[in-house]
Amino acid sequence: MTSHPNGLGHNRGPPLDDYTGPPWGDGEAYLYFCWRQAHRNAWRNVSMDMMLLRLEKAERLGLTYQEYTLEILERGRHLQVEDAARIAEIKDRRRLRGEDP
């Protein structure tokens, strides 16, 4: 059986906690820069029409553009009114972070 140094299911992305070492952690710097570029591309390479459509849908659901887009990027699906439980979860997370007005 093969052991997984980063744990089974770990995607080898950059550290997400309060880490004081180099931004790429204990892994390879190359992977860090690949992840950083992929993150930039996911947020920047969106047409104006798509951005406006996402913004409209986000506002209709009571979410921010970032919350709505992140849901698409993470789960691969667009939220609908029928996804009330997931929308409430996102709003609760926002409230816990103190970002809700």
Secondary structure, 3 states (H helix, E strand, C coil): CCCCCCCCCCCCCCCCCCCCCCCCCCCCHHHHHHHHHHHHHHHHCCCHHHHHHHHHHHHHHCCCHHHHHHHHHHHCCCCCCCCHHHHHHHHHHHHHCCCCC
